[in-house]
Amino acid sequence: MARKYFGTDGVRGRANATLTADLALRVGMAAGYAFHRGEHRHRVVIGKDTRLSGYMIENALVAGFTSVGMDVLLLGPVPTPAVGMLTRSMRADLGVMISASHNPFDDNGIKLFGPDGFKLSDQIEHEIEELIDHDMAKKLAPPAEIGRAKRLEGVQARYIEYAKRTLPRDQSFEGLRVVVDCANGAAYRVAPEALWELGADVVAIGVEPDGLNINRDVGSTSPAALSAKVREVRADIGIALDGDADRVIIVDEKGHVVDGDQIMAVVAQSFKEDGRLSRDGIVATVMSNLGLERYLQSEGLTLARTSVGDRYVLERMRADGFNVGGEQSGHIILSDYSTTGDGLLAALQVLAVVARSEKPVSEVCHRFDPLPQVLKNVRYSSGKPLENAAVQVAIADAERRLANHGRLLIRPSGTEPVIRVMGEGDDFDLVEGAVDDVIEALRRVAA
């Protein structure tokens, strides 16, 4: 069913344009009313990243939640996974994260978590959407039952301790120099502190948020600054988080970027050695490199693939009992510990492997040679180009040529009229030729 407000990761839009205080108010009212279940005093926890618009959206949400009789506990700047954890830990009825993740500062978003700490199902989001556009006047709380709001102290320390406890009690990173890039975002306090408490020599960048500089030339989507700093201070490893710290990218001691596929390979092999894998495999999306799949096969493990999006990875993990999954972009989900991607937790697992192996990160985090990938896009104005007969013939021919040597992935964008064509295989020229033939067929139709 078509959705008006919710996308693949909550409500998101340009602050004060599509995502206004009025919309945030109505989201708070609708979500608060939808989660009134039972006669107990209901409460919601609200975290945020460092965007300037977070103040506006936070206050509007508070007004919405309290107006329907829900108490509000304000967490301040904390990572998205901390909100999921605290929602469960504090027995809240609902959790909210105000963030647009890796987007620029002028975007913002509202992510909702159920009492179990997981993001909401499509069905519940649909129920909330109907309430957003509904006249809520008759659903408001009587004056004596209006909710209260207060700001909590110590929640960042609580998350730091939680993160540390995902490691063995005697784990130490003493002797490791770590550069951590917090993207001027939600983890700018907790990530450096957690690493320091675990014994690392910490150099922190991206820890001076001003409301406008989140993700600007720093963080997991802009790793050049981290690579340069690692080389400058001769660090052993670099860790780059994004604006809400639910994804991570690693940089080795040479300044080379390590993506989510390699991180998943490291974690999967480590978990297998320790007997911690709940299934003989992991979950990743269709975008993960074929090299990862072949590496896992060599380790006796499988790779279950899903559509693009961490929510689909998590759905597959929960349905089939996997406890490790993620995306090439750096969303790493370790469901024994977290209900969503957690960049800091994934980085700690990698650091533990590095500390135990006493080998350089360039060796520890290079588990396979990625196969050449070619990704090209075609924009179209209308219609369904993929249903065209000539396009179908071109796709079939490309798949035949890549059979046993690679794979072809074709998918329409979920946010714009664009078709993405990705091919990968052992022979770059073969892959590029197959992708180009499909692209040319699509362009003739889209023109």
C-alpha positions in Angstrom: 0.0 0.0 0.0 1.2 3.5 -0.8 2.5 5.5 2.2 2.2 9.3 2.6 4.6 10.0 5.4 6.7 7.0 6.2 9.5 5.9 4.0 11.9 3.0 4.4 13.3 4.5 7.6 10.6 6.5 9.3 9.4 10.0 8.4 12.0 12.0 6.7 12.2 15.3 4.8 13.7 18.8 4.5 13.4 20.6 7.9 10.8 23.3 8.1 9.7 22.5 4.5 8.3 19.0 4.3 9.2 18.0 7.9 7.6 20.8 9.8 6.8 21.3 13.5 3.2 20.8 12.7 3.9 17.4 11.2 6.1 16.4 14.1 3.3 17.5 16.5 0.8 15.3 14.6 3.2 12.3 14.5 3.6 12.6 18.3 -0.1 12.7 18.8 -0.8 9.8 16.5 2.0 7.6 17.6 1.3 8.3 21.3 -2.4 7.4 20.9 -1.6 4.3 18.8 0.6 3.0 21.6 -1.8 3.5 24.4 -2.1 -0.1 25.5 -3.4 -0.9 28.9 -4.1 1.3 32.0 -0.5 1.9 33.1 1.2 5.3 32.8 2.6 5.3 29.3 5.9 6.8 28.4 8.2 7.5 25.4 11.9 8.0 25.2 13.2 10.6 22.6 16.8 10.8 21.4 18.3 13.0 18.6 21.4 13.7 16.7 23.0 17.2 16.5 21.0 18.9 13.7 19.8 22.4 14.4 16.2 21.4 13.5 16.3 18.7 16.2 15.3 21.3 18.8 12.2 22.3 16.9 11.2 18.7 16.1 11.9 17.5 19.7 9.7 20.2 21.2 6.9 19.5 18.7 7.0 15.8 19.5 6.9 16.5 23.2 3.7 18.6 22.7 2.2 15.8 20.7 3.0 13.0 23.0 2.0 14.8 26.2 -1.3 16.0 24.7 -2.4 12.4 24.4 -1.3 11.6 27.9 2.1 10.1 27.4 5.1 11.0 29.6 8.2 11.9 27.7 11.8 11.1 28.7 14.3 13.2 26.7 17.7 11.5 26.1 19.5 14.3 24.3 22.1 13.5 21.6 22.6 9.7 21.5 23.1 7.1 18.7 20.0 5.5 17.1 20.9 2.1 18.6 21.0 3.6 22.0 17.3 4.6 21.6 16.4 1.1 20.7 18.3 -0.3 23.7 16.9 2.3 26.2 13.3 1.8 25.0 13.6 -1.8 26.1 15.7 -1.2 29.1 13.4 1.5 30.5 10.2 -0.4 29.7 9.0 2.5 27.5 6.0 2.0 25.3 7.7 3.8 22.4 11.1 5.1 21.3 11.9 8.0 19.0 15.1 9.0 17.2 15.2 12.4 15.6 17.7 12.0 12.8 18.2 11.9 9.0 21.2 9.5 9.4 23.9 10.3 6.8 21.9 13.1 5.1 23.0 16.8 5.2 22.0 19.0 8.2 19.0 20.5 6.4 17.2 17.2 6.3 15.8 15.5 9.4 13.7 12.5 10.3 11.6 10.7 12.9 12.3 7.1 13.5 10.0 5.1 15.8 10.7 2.0 17.8 8.2 -0.3 19.5 8.5 -1.4 23.1 10.7 -4.3 22.0 13.3 -1.8 20.7 12.7 -2.8 17.0 11.5 -0.4 14.3 7.8 -0.5 13.6 6.2 -2.8 11.1 4.6 -1.5 8.0 1.1 -2.3 9.4 1.7 -0.2 12.5 3.2 2.7 10.5 0.0 2.6 8.3 -2.2 2.8 11.4 -0.2 5.9 12.6 -0.4 7.5 9.1 -4.2 7.2 9.2 -4.2 8.9 12.6 -1.9 11.7 11.5 -4.5 12.9 9.0 -7.4 12.2 11.4 -9.1 14.8 13.6 -7.4 14.1 16.9 -9.5 16.5 19.0 -11.6 13.7 20.6 -8.5 11.7 21.4 -6.7 14.3 23.5 -6.1 13.6 27.2 -8.2 15.4 29.8 -6.4 18.2 31.6 -5.5 16.1 34.6 -4.1 13.3 32.4 -1.7 15.4 30.2 1.7 13.9 30.1 4.9 15.2 31.8 8.3 15.6 30.2 11.7 15.6 31.7 15.3 15.4 30.5 17.3 12.4 31.7 20.8 12.5 33.0 23.4 9.8 32.6 22.0 8.1 29.5 25.2 8.4 27.5 27.1 6.7 30.3 24.5 4.0 30.3 25.0 3.3 26.6 28.8 3.4 26.9 28.6 0.7 29.6 26.2 -1.3 27.5 28.5 -1.2 24.6 31.5 -2.2 26.7 29.6 -5.2 28.0 29.3 -6.7 24.5 33.0 -7.6 24.9 34.7 -10.0 27.3 35.2 -8.6 30.7 39.0 -8.6 30.4 39.1 -7.1 26.8 41.6 -4.2 26.5 42.6 -2.1 23.5 45.7 -0.9 25.3 48.5 -0.3 22.8 46.1 0.5 19.9 46.0 4.1 18.5 42.5 4.6 17.2 41.2 7.6 15.2 37.4 7.9 15.5 35.3 10.1 13.3 31.9 10.9 14.8 30.6 12.9 11.8 29.8 15.8 14.1 26.8 13.7 15.0 25.0 11.7 17.7 28.1 9.7 18.9 30.4 12.6 19.3 30.6 12.1 23.1 30.0 8.4 23.6 32.2 6.8 20.9 35.5 8.5 22.0 34.7 7.9 25.7 33.9 4.2 25.2 37.1 3.6 23.2 39.2 5.5 25.8 37.7 3.5 28.7 38.6 0.3 26.9 42.3 1.4 26.9 42.8 2.8 23.4 44.9 5.8 22.6 42.0 7.9 21.0 42.3 10.6 18.5 38.8 12.0 17.8 37.6 14.1 14.8 34.1 15.1 13.8 33.3 15.9 17.5 32.6 19.6 17.2 28.9 19.8 16.2 27.4 23.2 15.6 24.0 22.1 14.3 25.0 22.7 10.7 28.1 20.5 10.1 26.8 17.0 10.7 28.2 14.7 8.0 29.9 17.6 6.2 33.1 16.3 4.8 33.4 13.8 7.7 31.8 10.5 8.8 31.3 7.2 7.0 30.1 8.8 3.8 33.2 11.0 3.6 36.1 8.9 4.8 38.9 11.0 3.2 39.3 13.1 6.4 39.6 9.9 8.5 42.1 8.4 6.1 44.3 11.5 6.2 44.2 11.7 10.0 45.1 8.0 10.4 48.2 8.5 8.2 49.1 11.7 10.0 49.1 10.3 13.5 50.2 6.8 12.4 47.2 5.2 13.9 46.5 1.5 13.9 42.9 1.9 12.8 40.3 4.5 11.9 36.6 4.2 12.7 34.0 6.4 10.8 30.4 6.6 12.0 27.6 8.4 10.3 25.3 11.1 11.8 23.2 8.8 14.0 26.0 6.2 14.4 24.0 3.2 13.1 26.6 2.5 10.4 30.4 2.2 10.4 33.3 2.2 7.9 36.8 1.2 8.9 40.1 2.6 7.7 43.3 0.5 8.0 46.7 1.7 9.1 47.6 2.6 5.5 44.5 4.8 5.1 42.6 2.4 2.9 38.8 2.1 3.4 37.3 -1.2 4.6 33.6 -1.4 3.7 30.7 -3.3 5.4 31.3 -6.5 3.4 34.8 -6.9 4.8 33.6 -6.0 8.3 30.8 -8.7 8.1 33.4 -11.2 7.0 35.6 -10.4 10.0 32.7 -10.6 12.5 31.3 -13.8 10.9 34.6 -15.7 11.1 35.2 -14.4 14.6 31.7 -15.5 15.8 32.2 -18.9 14.1 35.5 -19.5 15.9 33.9 -18.5 19.3 30.7 -20.6 18.7 28.6 -17.5 18.7 26.9 -17.8 15.3 23.3 -18.8 15.8 23.2 -20.1 12.2 25.9 -21.2 9.8 25.7 -18.0 7.8 24.8 -14.3 7.8 22.4 -12.0 6.1 23.3 -9.2 3.6 21.6 -7.4 0.7 21.8 -8.0 -3.0 24.4 -5.3 -3.2 27.0 -7.2 -1.2 30.0 -8.3 -3.3 30.1 -11.8 -4.7 33.6 -12.0 -3.1 32.0 -12.0 0.3 29.7 -14.8 -0.6 32.6 -16.9 -1.9 34.7 -16.2 1.2 31.8 -17.3 3.5 31.5 -20.5 1.4 35.2 -21.2 2.0 34.5 -20.9 5.7 31.5 -23.3 5.5 29.0 -20.4 5.8 26.1 -19.2 3.7 25.0 -15.7 2.6 21.3 -15.1 2.7 20.5 -12.1 0.5 17.7 -9.5 0.9 16.5 -6.4 -0.8 18.4 -3.2 -0.2 17.7 -1.7 3.2 18.7 -2.6 6.7 15.1 -3.2 7.7 14.9 -6.1 5.2 18.1 -7.5 6.6 16.7 -7.4 10.1 13.4 -8.9 9.0 15.3 -11.9 7.5 17.5 -12.2 10.5 14.5 -12.3 12.9 12.5 -14.7 10.7 15.3 -17.3 10.2 17.3 -16.9 13.4 20.5 -15.3 12.1 22.4 -13.1 14.6 24.8 -11.3 12.1 23.8 -9.3 9.1 24.3 -6.0 7.4 25.0 -3.9 4.3 28.0 -3.0 2.3 27.4 0.6 3.3 28.2 -0.2 6.9 25.0 -1.0 8.6 26.1 -4.0 10.7 23.4 -5.7 12.9 24.5 -7.9 15.7 21.1 -9.0 17.1 22.5 -10.6 20.2 23.2 -7.1 21.4 21.2 -4.6 19.3 17.8 -4.2 17.6 19.2 -2.2 14.8 22.5 -1.3 13.1 25.1 -0.2 15.6 28.4 1.3 14.3 30.2 1.4 17.6 29.3 -2.2 18.6 30.5 -3.4 15.2 33.7 -1.4 15.5 34.4 -2.9 18.9 34.0 -6.4 17.5 36.6 -5.6 14.8 39.0 -4.1 17.4 38.7 -7.2 19.5 39.8 -9.3 16.6 42.7 -7.0 15.9 43.8 -7.0 19.5 43.6 -10.7 19.7 45.4 -11.4 16.5 48.2 -8.8 17.0 48.2 -8.3 13.2 47.8 -5.0 11.3 44.3 -4.0 10.3 45.2 -4.2 6.6 45.6 -7.9 7.1 42.8 -8.6 9.6 40.2 -6.7 7.5 41.2 -8.0 4.1 39.3 -11.3 4.0 38.7 -11.5 0.3 39.4 -9.6 -3.0 36.2 -7.9 -4.1 35.1 -8.8 -7.6 34.9 -5.9 -10.0 31.6 -4.2 -9.8 30.1 -1.8 -12.4 27.0 0.3 -11.4 25.3 2.6 -13.9 21.9 4.4 -13.8 19.3 5.4 -16.4 16.8 8.1 -15.7 13.4 7.7 -17.4 10.4 10.0 -17.6 7.4 7.7 -17.5 6.2 4.1 -18.1 7.8 0.8 -17.1 11.0 0.5 -19.2 11.9 -2.9 -17.6 8.8 -4.4 -19.2 9.9 -3.5 -22.7 10.6 -6.6 -24.9 13.9 -5.3 -26.2 15.1 -4.5 -22.7 14.1 -8.0 -21.6 16.1 -9.5 -24.4 19.2 -7.4 -23.5 18.9 -8.5 -19.8 18.5 -12.2 -20.7 21.6 -12.0 -23.0 23.7 -10.2 -20.3 22.7 -12.8 -17.7 23.6 -15.6 -20.1 27.1 -14.1 -20.7 27.7 -13.6 -17.0 26.4 -17.1 -16.0 28.9 -18.9 -13.8 31.3 -15.9 -14.0 29.3 -13.2 -12.1 25.8 -11.8 -11.7 23.6 -9.0 -12.9 21.3 -6.9 -10.6 18.7 -4.5 -12.0 16.4 -2.6 -9.7 14.3 0.6 -9.9 15.1 3.3 -7.3 12.6 3.6 -4.6 12.9 7.4 -4.4 13.4 8.7 -8.0 12.6 7.6 -11.6 15.9 5.9 -12.0 16.8 2.3 -12.9 20.1 1.0 -11.4 22.0 -1.7 -13.3 24.8 -3.4 -11.4 27.0 -6.2 -12.7 29.9 -8.0 -11.1 32.2 -10.8 -12.0 35.7 -12.1 -12.4 36.3 -10.3 -15.7 35.8 -6.5 -15.6 35.6 -6.1 -19.3 32.9 -8.8 -19.5 30.9 -7.2 -16.7 31.2 -3.7 -18.1 30.1 -4.9 -21.6 27.1 -6.7 -20.1 26.0 -3.7 -18.1 26.5 -1.3 -21.0 24.3 -3.4 -23.3 21.5 -3.3 -20.8 22.0 0.4 -20.2 21.9 1.1 -23.9 18.6 -0.9 -24.3 17.1 1.1 -21.4 18.2 4.4 -22.8 16.5 3.7 -26.2 13.2 3.1 -24.3 13.6 5.9 -21.8 14.5 8.5 -24.4 
